[in-house]
Amino acid sequence: MIVNHTPDGWQIIYQQAHGLLAAQLAWHWQPFDGSPTDRWVGTLAAITQHDDEQQHWDGHYGITPAGAPANFTMKEFSLEQATGVMRAARFQGRWRSLLTSLHLSTLYESLRGQDKTTDAFLDEQQACQKRWLKELKLTRKEATRYYDLMHWTDRLSLILCRQELPEMGRTLEIYTGPDGQRYDVVQPQPNGPVTVHPWPFREKQFTVSVEATILRQLQFKDDAELAAALRHAPIETLTWEFRK
């Protein structure tokens, strides 16, 4: 979960919803010249589903020791979730599997050397990536171009979901795009349109959205109480207008 504090409680955005927002951003990016339809659609699928297969709550998975909803940054690497998202990807083919595997390597390669089972998982990703590249007759450079778009939209989606747009018209670096270009996001006026420099999208103006659950209770005794509150809490749609 992505957890934002509000004056009277919490705003919760599920990680799967964040993935859907990332896919909306990718949808508005100009498709790469010569990109086959199946590869472009597979890229959108990988972006949409990159944060799926989240664990079921048990113990204190969903709350902090103080009883607050736990933000995803507070949780350790889950081999179960990483394995699950790779398993799901393989049912949609090698291209989505390749992009998902590249994403997991990017996120978790820094954990190498801490645990043998994690190392084995990381080794498996590298081996699979080499095999899929060979079978798909792609170079790593070609695949990385699509992955960089996945990483870019993931990052911008997180900036929006985590309320990280800078104040007072300041710019914030998103990530290097698939063209090797640095991109920055800025919101010139509070609650006004958002823009990206340089502008990478097809349209001059569009809107994206994500659903958030609103909790007006600060503490929960256990995961069951939090889960029940989330099921019955009101939902609001957050929207951002992007304008060139």
Backbone as CSV, one residue per row, in Angstrom:
resi,resn,N_x,N_y,N_z,CA_x,CA_y,CA_z,C_x,C_y,C_z
1,MET,0.843,-1.199,0.000,0.000,0.000,0.000,0.874,1.244,0.000
2,ILE,0.384,2.283,-0.670,0.977,3.606,-0.563,0.123,4.369,0.438
3,VAL,0.750,4.854,1.489,0.019,5.456,2.605,0.402,6.925,2.727
4,ASN,-0.583,7.790,2.624,-0.373,9.225,2.819,-1.172,9.694,4.027
5,HIS,-0.544,10.511,4.848,-1.224,11.052,6.024,-2.135,12.204,5.604
6,THR,-3.323,12.242,6.181,-4.268,13.337,5.953,-4.582,13.993,7.292
7,PRO,-5.221,15.168,7.304,-5.511,15.832,8.571,-6.338,14.982,9.534
8,ASP,-7.175,14.079,8.993,-8.021,13.291,9.893,-7.866,11.782,9.708
9,GLY,-6.754,11.353,9.142,-6.561,9.913,8.995,-5.534,9.574,7.938
10,TRP,-5.949,8.694,6.991,-5.003,8.171,6.013,-5.635,8.094,4.634
11,GLN,-4.813,8.292,3.637,-5.203,8.067,2.240,-4.405,6.846,1.763
12,ILE,-5.110,5.821,1.316,-4.483,4.559,0.923,-4.647,4.343,-0.574
13,ILE,-3.533,4.111,-1.260,-3.557,3.752,-2.674,-2.897,2.397,-2.811
14,TYR,-3.630,1.438,-3.323,-3.068,0.104,-3.479,-1.986,0.115,-4.558
15,GLN,-0.979,-0.718,-4.372,0.124,-0.745,-5.328,-0.337,-1.185,-6.720
16,GLN,-1.346,-2.047,-6.760,-1.878,-2.448,-8.062,-2.506,-1.255,-8.793
17,ALA,-3.139,-0.350,-8.024,-3.731,0.847,-8.617,-2.636,1.790,-9.118
18,HIS,-1.550,1.866,-8.379,-0.401,2.656,-8.826,0.124,2.119,-10.157
19,GLY,0.139,0.799,-10.326,0.572,0.214,-11.580,-0.345,0.602,-12.727
20,LEU,-1.637,0.650,-12.454,-2.601,1.052,-13.487,-2.392,2.516,-13.876
21,LEU,-2.074,3.369,-12.901,-1.777,4.765,-13.202,-0.530,4.870,-14.076
22,ALA,0.486,4.070,-13.775,1.696,4.065,-14.603,1.366,3.693,-16.040
23,ALA,0.462,2.727,-16.215,0.066,2.313,-17.567,-0.690,3.431,-18.289
24,GLN,-1.490,4.210,-17.563,-2.166,5.348,-18.188,-1.149,6.338,-18.745
25,LEU,-0.088,6.576,-17.975,0.958,7.492,-18.432,1.662,6.935,-19.670
26,ALA,1.931,5.644,-19.663,2.574,5.013,-20.820,1.672,5.064,-22.044
27,TRP,0.372,4.947,-21.843,-0.590,4.981,-22.943,-0.471,6.285,-23.733
28,HIS,-0.160,7.365,-23.038,-0.084,8.674,-23.694,1.281,8.947,-24.305
29,TRP,2.255,8.071,-24.055,3.569,8.222,-24.680,3.469,7.812,-26.144
30,GLN,4.187,8.503,-26.992,4.202,8.148,-28.414,4.841,6.778,-28.603
31,PRO,4.133,5.798,-29.193,4.743,4.483,-29.417,6.037,4.612,-30.210
32,PHE,6.998,3.762,-29.887,8.290,3.806,-30.560,8.107,3.506,-32.053
33,ASP,8.868,4.175,-32.878,8.803,3.936,-34.319,9.117,2.475,-34.621
34,GLY,8.233,1.851,-35.401,8.478,0.469,-35.790,8.181,-0.563,-34.725
35,SER,7.598,-0.128,-33.607,7.307,-1.083,-32.533,6.128,-1.970,-32.926
36,PRO,6.303,-3.293,-32.939,5.176,-4.180,-33.261,4.060,-4.017,-32.230
37,THR,2.828,-4.182,-32.687,1.685,-4.011,-31.798,1.762,-4.931,-30.593
38,ASP,2.129,-6.200,-30.807,2.156,-7.135,-29.687,3.197,-6.738,-28.650
39,ARG,4.310,-6.185,-29.123,5.349,-5.763,-28.169,4.906,-4.541,-27.391
40,TRP,4.228,-3.590,-28.064,3.777,-2.387,-27.366,2.698,-2.727,-26.344
41,VAL,1.749,-3.574,-26.730,0.701,-3.980,-25.794,1.296,-4.781,-24.639
42,GLY,2.272,-5.644,-24.935,2.939,-6.399,-23.877,3.667,-5.491,-22.906
43,THR,4.211,-4.391,-23.418,4.871,-3.413,-22.541,3.857,-2.771,-21.605
44,LEU,2.700,-2.398,-22.140,1.648,-1.820,-21.301,1.189,-2.815,-20.240
45,ALA,1.099,-4.102,-20.618,0.696,-5.124,-19.650,1.727,-5.250,-18.542
46,ALA,3.007,-5.240,-18.906,4.065,-5.351,-17.900,4.024,-4.167,-16.941
47,ILE,3.785,-2.974,-17.477,3.703,-1.786,-16.623,2.498,-1.875,-15.693
48,THR,1.363,-2.289,-16.235,0.139,-2.377,-15.441,0.283,-3.352,-14.287
49,GLN,0.936,-4.476,-14.532,0.922,-5.586,-13.574,2.226,-5.757,-12.805
50,HIS,3.115,-4.751,-12.864,4.432,-4.950,-12.256,4.384,-5.021,-10.740
51,ASP,3.316,-4.542,-10.120,3.210,-4.586,-8.656,2.100,-5.522,-8.194
52,ASP,1.711,-6.475,-9.029,0.694,-7.456,-8.637,1.296,-8.523,-7.726
53,GLU,0.446,-9.492,-7.369,0.859,-10.637,-6.540,1.302,-10.215,-5.144
54,GLN,0.651,-9.197,-4.600,0.961,-8.778,-3.241,0.537,-9.858,-2.247
55,GLN,1.268,-9.931,-1.133,0.996,-10.953,-0.135,-0.347,-10.733,0.558
56,HIS,-0.915,-11.838,1.027,-2.062,-11.723,1.923,-1.573,-11.207,3.264
57,TRP,-2.410,-10.454,3.944,-2.013,-9.938,5.249,-2.012,-11.051,6.285
58,ASP,-0.971,-11.072,7.077,-0.943,-11.935,8.251,0.030,-11.305,9.252
59,GLY,-0.167,-11.574,10.505,0.684,-10.963,11.518,0.537,-9.451,11.479
60,HIS,1.654,-8.762,11.258,1.636,-7.298,11.195,2.092,-6.824,9.830
61,TYR,1.664,-7.511,8.811,2.064,-7.138,7.457,1.455,-5.807,7.041
62,GLY,0.217,-5.557,7.462,-0.476,-4.361,7.002,-0.376,-3.163,7.924
63,ILE,0.130,-3.327,9.140,0.200,-2.214,10.075,1.586,-2.132,10.709
64,THR,1.910,-0.950,11.187,3.178,-0.732,11.885,3.022,-1.170,13.342
65,PRO,4.123,-1.263,14.096,4.015,-1.589,15.525,3.141,-0.605,16.302
66,ALA,3.009,0.624,15.791,2.173,1.626,16.464,0.713,1.524,16.056
67,GLY,0.403,0.616,15.107,-0.984,0.422,14.704,-1.428,1.224,13.502
68,ALA,-0.506,1.921,12.856,-0.852,2.694,11.665,-0.736,1.819,10.418
69,PRO,-1.437,2.151,9.343,-1.251,1.422,8.088,0.208,1.529,7.637
70,ALA,0.783,0.445,7.182,2.201,0.414,6.814,2.383,0.781,5.352
71,ASN,3.202,1.790,5.105,3.548,2.147,3.737,4.462,1.076,3.143
72,PHE,4.413,0.892,1.831,5.180,-0.182,1.202,6.680,-0.028,1.427
73,THR,7.158,1.201,1.648,8.582,1.417,1.869,9.050,0.876,3.214
74,MET,8.117,0.587,4.112,8.466,0.067,5.432,8.643,-1.446,5.430
75,LYS,8.323,-2.093,4.302,8.338,-3.549,4.263,9.591,-4.063,3.570
76,GLU,10.064,-5.210,4.033,11.256,-5.800,3.464,10.936,-6.474,2.129
77,PHE,11.994,-6.801,1.401,11.858,-7.527,0.150,11.084,-8.825,0.375
78,SER,10.099,-9.067,-0.473,9.306,-10.289,-0.378,9.632,-11.190,-1.561
79,LEU,10.358,-12.270,-1.296,10.669,-13.230,-2.351,9.390,-13.873,-2.868
80,GLU,8.406,-14.053,-1.993,7.139,-14.641,-2.393,6.438,-13.762,-3.432
81,GLN,6.405,-12.452,-3.188,5.751,-11.557,-4.130,6.518,-11.490,-5.445
82,ALA,7.847,-11.411,-5.362,8.665,-11.335,-6.575,8.521,-12.603,-7.413
83,THR,8.515,-13.744,-6.743,8.339,-15.007,-7.461,6.949,-15.082,-8.077
84,GLY,5.959,-14.601,-7.345,4.586,-14.631,-7.837,4.387,-13.760,-9.061
85,VAL,4.985,-12.572,-9.076,4.795,-11.684,-10.222,5.504,-12.241,-11.456
86,MET,6.631,-12.941,-11.246,7.297,-13.582,-12.381,6.478,-14.770,-12.882
87,ARG,5.903,-15.524,-11.983,5.078,-16.668,-12.382,3.886,-16.198,-13.209
88,ALA,3.243,-15.117,-12.767,2.095,-14.583,-13.504,2.519,-14.046,-14.864
89,ALA,3.687,-13.413,-14.925,4.159,-12.837,-16.185,4.374,-13.909,-17.237
90,ARG,4.852,-15.063,-16.826,5.194,-16.102,-17.799,3.975,-16.653,-18.516
91,PHE,2.804,-16.512,-17.920,1.582,-16.940,-18.593,1.214,-15.992,-19.729
92,GLN,1.827,-14.804,-19.758,1.555,-13.845,-20.825,2.696,-13.764,-21.829
93,GLY,3.690,-14.621,-21.688,4.713,-14.694,-22.716,6.073,-14.166,-22.304
94,ARG,7.036,-14.384,-23.199,8.435,-14.071,-22.892,8.707,-12.571,-22.847
95,TRP,8.001,-11.797,-23.683,8.274,-10.360,-23.692,7.878,-9.710,-22.377
96,ARG,6.662,-9.997,-21.903,6.276,-9.433,-20.610,7.166,-9.984,-19.504
97,SER,7.531,-11.247,-19.603,8.414,-11.853,-18.614,9.761,-11.142,-18.583
98,LEU,10.285,-10.827,-19.760,11.587,-10.158,-19.841,11.540,-8.790,-19.163
99,LEU,10.526,-7.989,-19.480,10.424,-6.659,-18.877,10.241,-6.740,-17.364
100,THR,9.411,-7.679,-16.922,9.187,-7.847,-15.484,10.467,-8.280,-14.789
101,SER,11.197,-9.186,-15.407,12.457,-9.654,-14.834,13.488,-8.537,-14.760
102,LEU,13.567,-7.721,-15.807,14.489,-6.578,-15.775,14.136,-5.621,-14.642
103,HIS,12.849,-5.455,-14.401,12.410,-4.562,-13.322,12.824,-5.120,-11.956
104,LEU,12.633,-6.411,-11.762,12.998,-7.020,-10.481,14.506,-6.971,-10.262
105,SER,15.276,-7.158,-11.323,16.727,-7.041,-11.191,17.121,-5.629,-10.794
106,THR,16.490,-4.639,-11.411,16.789,-3.251,-11.089,16.473,-2.941,-9.626
107,LEU,15.355,-3.458,-9.141,14.930,-3.163,-7.774,15.770,-3.880,-6.722
108,TYR,16.166,-5.126,-7.003,16.665,-5.977,-5.923,18.090,-6.479,-6.085
109,GLU,18.772,-6.124,-7.165,20.152,-6.595,-7.326,21.044,-6.109,-6.189
110,SER,20.692,-4.979,-5.598,21.487,-4.440,-4.479,21.428,-5.338,-3.245
111,LEU,20.472,-6.282,-3.202,20.360,-7.193,-2.055,21.288,-8.394,-2.178
112,ARG,21.970,-8.500,-3.305,22.832,-9.660,-3.528,23.875,-9.784,-2.416
113,GLY,24.059,-11.029,-1.958,25.032,-11.310,-0.915,24.464,-11.360,0.487
114,GLN,23.181,-11.013,0.655,22.578,-10.997,1.980,21.869,-12.308,2.324
115,ASP,21.418,-13.017,1.295,20.645,-14.235,1.536,20.800,-15.153,0.325
116,LYS,21.031,-16.438,0.574,21.291,-17.377,-0.520,20.072,-17.574,-1.417
117,THR,18.886,-17.588,-0.819,17.694,-17.786,-1.643,17.430,-16.571,-2.528
118,THR,17.699,-15.390,-2.005,17.556,-14.181,-2.822,18.590,-14.175,-3.935
119,ASP,19.822,-14.568,-3.619,20.862,-14.649,-4.646,20.465,-15.626,-5.749
120,ALA,19.893,-16.749,-5.369,19.471,-17.747,-6.358,18.385,-17.167,-7.260
121,PHE,17.458,-16.398,-6.675,16.404,-15.758,-7.464,17.006,-14.752,-8.442
122,LEU,17.971,-13.956,-7.977,18.600,-12.963,-8.841,19.399,-13.625,-9.960
123,ASP,20.075,-14.725,-9.636,20.809,-15.478,-10.665,19.850,-16.017,-11.723
124,GLU,18.704,-16.505,-11.269,17.711,-17.035,-12.197,17.220,-15.942,-13.141
125,GLN,17.034,-14.722,-12.614,16.577,-13.630,-13.467,17.597,-13.328,-14.556
126,GLN,18.858,-13.285,-14.202,19.886,-12.990,-15.196,19.946,-14.069,-16.266
127,ALA,19.846,-15.318,-15.850,19.881,-16.425,-16.807,18.673,-16.385,-17.737
128,CYS,17.503,-16.119,-17.171,16.287,-16.054,-17.984,16.332,-14.884,-18.957
129,GLN,16.854,-13.755,-18.509,16.942,-12.591,-19.391,17.799,-12.898,-20.614
130,LYS,18.931,-13.544,-20.406,19.805,-13.907,-21.531,19.088,-14.854,-22.493
131,ARG,18.375,-15.821,-21.930,17.680,-16.791,-22.780,16.561,-16.135,-23.572
132,TRP,15.761,-15.281,-22.897,14.647,-14.635,-23.584,15.135,-13.678,-24.658
133,LEU,16.208,-12.956,-24.399,16.762,-12.060,-25.410,17.177,-12.848,-26.650
134,LYS,17.817,-13.978,-26.437,18.257,-14.808,-27.552,17.066,-15.360,-28.324
135,GLU,16.074,-15.867,-27.590,14.910,-16.469,-28.244,14.084,-15.430,-29.004
136,LEU,14.008,-14.217,-28.463,13.231,-13.151,-29.103,14.038,-12.379,-30.144
137,LYS,15.326,-12.757,-30.276,16.227,-12.115,-31.245,16.314,-10.614,-31.009
138,LEU,16.541,-10.268,-29.753,16.674,-8.877,-29.346,18.023,-8.635,-28.691
139,THR,18.534,-7.433,-28.830,19.708,-7.045,-28.068,19.257,-6.482,-26.729
140,ARG,20.154,-6.480,-25.769,19.799,-5.894,-24.464,19.485,-4.408,-24.613
141,LYS,20.170,-3.736,-25.535,19.909,-2.319,-25.753,18.477,-2.091,-26.219
142,GLU,17.982,-2.941,-27.122,16.610,-2.811,-27.615,15.607,-3.038,-26.496
143,ALA,15.837,-4.070,-25.679,14.924,-4.362,-24.575,14.970,-3.264,-23.521
144,THR,16.159,-2.729,-23.276,16.321,-1.700,-22.254,15.543,-0.442,-22.601
145,ARG,15.399,-0.158,-23.892,14.630,1.023,-24.297,13.192,0.918,-23.791
146,TYR,12.596,-0.249,-23.946,11.221,-0.442,-23.463,11.192,-0.465,-21.928
147,TYR,12.195,-1.107,-21.338,12.211,-1.160,-19.868,12.357,0.241,-19.276
148,ASP,13.163,1.084,-19.915,13.324,2.444,-19.392,11.991,3.191,-19.370
149,LEU,11.130,2.930,-20.359,9.793,3.533,-20.322,9.005,2.994,-19.132
150,MET,9.112,1.700,-18.886,8.434,1.084,-17.740,8.906,1.719,-16.435
151,HIS,10.213,1.882,-16.297,10.779,2.473,-15.081,10.353,3.936,-14.950
152,TRP,10.335,4.639,-16.077,9.978,6.060,-16.083,8.533,6.268,-15.622
153,THR,7.617,5.488,-16.188,6.211,5.647,-15.809,5.966,5.182,-14.372
154,ASP,6.690,4.163,-13.939,6.597,3.707,-12.553,6.993,4.839,-11.607
155,ARG,8.080,5.500,-11.934,8.577,6.587,-11.086,7.603,7.769,-11.058
156,LEU,7.087,8.164,-12.235,6.168,9.304,-12.258,4.868,8.963,-11.533
157,SER,4.395,7.737,-11.691,3.193,7.321,-10.970,3.411,7.408,-9.461
158,LEU,4.572,6.981,-8.988,4.861,7.063,-7.554,4.944,8.511,-7.074
159,ILE,5.505,9.383,-7.888,5.560,10.801,-7.524,4.152,11.336,-7.299
160,LEU,3.234,10.981,-8.190,1.851,11.450,-8.063,1.170,10.816,-6.856
161,CYS,1.277,9.491,-6.738,0.578,8.781,-5.662,1.097,9.165,-4.284
162,ARG,2.370,9.447,-4.177,2.968,9.775,-2.878,2.961,11.276,-2.577
163,GLN,2.273,12.042,-3.409,2.131,13.489,-3.202,3.484,14.186,-3.162
164,GLU,4.365,13.812,-4.095,5.731,14.331,-4.101,5.947,15.457,-5.101
165,LEU,4.880,15.933,-5.751,5.059,17.082,-6.643,5.578,18.266,-5.839
166,PRO,6.683,18.887,-6.248,7.261,19.982,-5.459,6.338,21.203,-5.412
167,GLU,6.490,21.986,-4.372,5.722,23.213,-4.217,6.428,24.382,-4.901
168,MET,5.705,25.467,-5.057,6.228,26.738,-5.537,6.852,26.628,-6.936
169,GLY,6.313,25.739,-7.745,6.762,25.647,-9.122,8.147,25.067,-9.313
170,ARG,8.672,24.404,-8.297,9.992,23.791,-8.451,9.872,22.511,-9.273
171,THR,10.958,22.133,-9.920,10.960,20.935,-10.749,11.551,19.759,-9.976
172,LEU,11.162,18.561,-10.393,11.668,17.328,-9.794,12.028,16.376,-10.922
173,GLU,13.218,15.796,-10.871,13.619,14.839,-11.896,12.772,13.579,-11.769
174,ILE,12.275,13.091,-12.886,11.510,11.845,-12.895,12.475,10.686,-13.014
175,TYR,13.076,10.558,-14.190,14.017,9.479,-14.498,14.465,9.702,-15.929
176,THR,15.534,9.058,-16.307,15.954,9.109,-17.699,14.976,8.308,-18.547
177,GLY,14.505,8.899,-19.632,13.523,8.243,-20.478,14.152,7.234,-21.429
178,PRO,13.329,6.578,-22.234,13.831,5.571,-23.173,14.705,6.149,-24.278
179,ASP,14.707,7.466,-24.407,15.551,8.126,-25.399,16.851,8.640,-24.789
180,GLY,17.104,8.308,-23.515,18.307,8.772,-22.845,18.220,10.186,-22.321
181,GLN,17.064,10.799,-22.469,16.836,12.191,-22.074,16.388,12.260,-20.618
182,ARG,16.884,13.249,-19.894,16.382,13.519,-18.541,15.048,14.251,-18.649
183,TYR,14.099,13.845,-17.787,12.779,14.476,-17.758,12.493,14.990,-16.351
184,ASP,11.877,16.168,-16.286,11.488,16.778,-15.016,9.995,17.038,-15.007
185,VAL,9.396,16.941,-13.827,7.974,17.229,-13.668,7.825,18.474,-12.809
186,VAL,6.808,19.275,-13.124,6.564,20.504,-12.384,5.069,20.796,-12.388
187,GLN,4.597,21.377,-11.296,3.215,21.850,-11.188,3.285,23.349,-10.895
188,PRO,3.215,24.182,-11.937,3.450,25.624,-11.754,2.552,26.288,-10.718
189,GLN,1.266,25.840,-10.657,0.333,26.418,-9.704,-0.253,25.316,-8.822
190,PRO,-0.479,25.593,-7.519,-1.068,24.578,-6.640,-2.376,24.044,-7.208
191,ASN,-2.494,22.731,-7.277,-3.685,22.051,-7.796,-3.946,22.340,-9.269
192,GLY,-2.967,22.937,-9.947,-3.131,23.226,-11.360,-2.583,22.109,-12.228
193,PRO,-2.548,22.330,-13.540,-2.034,21.315,-14.453,-0.571,20.975,-14.154
194,VAL,-0.230,19.752,-14.454,1.137,19.254,-14.304,1.771,19.233,-15.684
195,THR,3.056,19.554,-15.753,3.736,19.452,-17.034,5.053,18.725,-16.868
196,VAL,5.575,18.227,-17.975,6.835,17.487,-17.997,7.747,18.167,-19.012
197,HIS,9.005,18.364,-18.622,10.006,18.970,-19.516,11.130,17.968,-19.791
198,PRO,11.448,17.715,-21.089,10.679,18.083,-22.281,9.403,17.252,-22.376
199,TRP,8.470,17.701,-23.150,7.157,17.052,-23.250,7.277,15.780,-24.103
200,PRO,6.946,14.585,-23.532,7.144,13.349,-24.281,5.869,12.716,-24.831
201,PHE,4.715,13.320,-24.564,3.448,12.652,-24.835,2.868,13.029,-26.200
202,ARG,1.951,12.186,-26.696,1.320,12.416,-28.000,0.445,13.666,-27.975
203,GLU,-0.435,13.744,-26.966,-1.383,14.844,-26.889,-0.780,16.043,-26.164
204,LYS,-1.369,17.199,-26.403,-0.928,18.399,-25.696,-1.579,18.503,-24.320
205,GLN,-2.639,17.703,-24.084,-3.337,17.770,-22.806,-4.084,16.462,-22.579
206,PHE,-4.045,15.954,-21.365,-4.793,14.744,-21.025,-4.910,14.651,-19.502
207,THR,-5.753,13.731,-19.043,-5.983,13.545,-17.609,-5.771,12.087,-17.244
208,VAL,-5.135,11.849,-16.102,-4.976,10.501,-15.563,-5.569,10.474,-14.162
209,SER,-5.846,9.266,-13.671,-6.512,9.167,-12.366,-6.119,7.879,-11.647
210,VAL,-6.374,7.879,-10.346,-6.192,6.680,-9.530,-7.194,6.753,-8.383
211,GLU,-7.666,5.594,-7.943,-8.597,5.567,-6.814,-7.839,5.435,-5.496
212,ALA,-8.317,6.157,-4.486,-7.724,6.122,-3.149,-8.807,5.846,-2.119
213,THR,-8.469,5.043,-1.137,-9.380,4.743,-0.028,-9.079,5.688,1.133
214,ILE,-10.120,6.234,1.730,-9.956,7.251,2.776,-10.324,6.652,4.135
215,LEU,-9.361,6.614,5.025,-9.578,6.109,6.387,-9.581,7.275,7.369
216,ARG,-10.555,7.281,8.270,-10.623,8.324,9.291,-10.432,7.708,10.671
217,GLN,-9.504,6.796,10.732,-9.112,6.144,11.981,-7.595,6.046,11.949
218,LEU,-6.949,6.514,13.012,-5.492,6.602,12.988,-4.799,5.293,13.325
219,GLN,-5.381,4.497,14.212,-4.727,3.279,14.678,-5.663,2.078,14.559
220,PHE,-5.038,0.898,14.392,-5.783,-0.350,14.264,-5.101,-1.408,15.125
221,LYS,-5.923,-2.248,15.754,-5.347,-3.229,16.672,-4.670,-4.375,15.939
222,ASP,-5.136,-4.680,14.725,-4.526,-5.765,13.966,-4.903,-5.633,12.483
223,ASP,-4.365,-6.546,11.677,-4.638,-6.503,10.240,-6.112,-6.690,9.929
224,ALA,-6.786,-7.509,10.712,-8.202,-7.769,10.450,-9.021,-6.491,10.584
225,GLU,-8.721,-5.687,11.610,-9.457,-4.433,11.786,-9.163,-3.467,10.646
226,LEU,-7.893,-3.410,10.228,-7.534,-2.548,9.103,-8.217,-3.018,7.823
227,ALA,-8.202,-4.318,7.575,-8.821,-4.852,6.367,-10.318,-4.548,6.333
228,ALA,-10.985,-4.681,7.484,-12.418,-4.390,7.552,-12.677,-2.913,7.287
229,ALA,-11.823,-2.055,7.849,-11.994,-0.615,7.638,-11.806,-0.258,6.165
230,LEU,-10.836,-0.893,5.520,-10.593,-0.611,4.104,-11.765,-1.052,3.226
231,ARG,-12.376,-2.176,3.593,-13.499,-2.679,2.805,-14.692,-1.735,2.841
232,HIS,-14.874,-1.026,3.955,-16.066,-0.197,4.128,-15.784,1.303,4.005
233,ALA,-14.548,1.668,3.765,-14.179,3.088,3.712,-14.610,3.722,2.390
234,PRO,-14.848,5.017,2.393,-15.176,5.708,1.137,-13.971,5.747,0.202
235,ILE,-14.264,5.810,-1.091,-13.217,5.855,-2.114,-13.355,7.156,-2.888
236,GLU,-12.233,7.801,-3.132,-12.247,9.002,-3.953,-11.301,8.817,-5.141
237,THR,-11.612,9.482,-6.219,-10.781,9.414,-7.413,-9.888,10.645,-7.465
238,LEU,-8.579,10.406,-7.503,-7.605,11.483,-7.619,-7.276,11.668,-9.098
239,THR,-7.286,12.896,-9.564,-7.003,13.164,-10.972,-5.907,14.211,-11.106
240,TRP,-5.161,14.086,-12.189,-4.134,15.068,-12.529,-4.283,15.419,-14.007
241,GLU,-4.340,16.694,-14.298,-4.351,17.133,-15.681,-2.907,17.411,-16.098
242,PHE,-2.508,16.831,-17.194,-1.179,17.106,-17.771,-1.372,18.028,-18.956
243,ARG,-0.528,19.048,-19.047,-0.654,20.027,-20.131,0.735,20.432,-20.597
244,LYS,0.896,20.480,-21.902,2.184,20.870,-22.479,2.466,22.341,-22.220
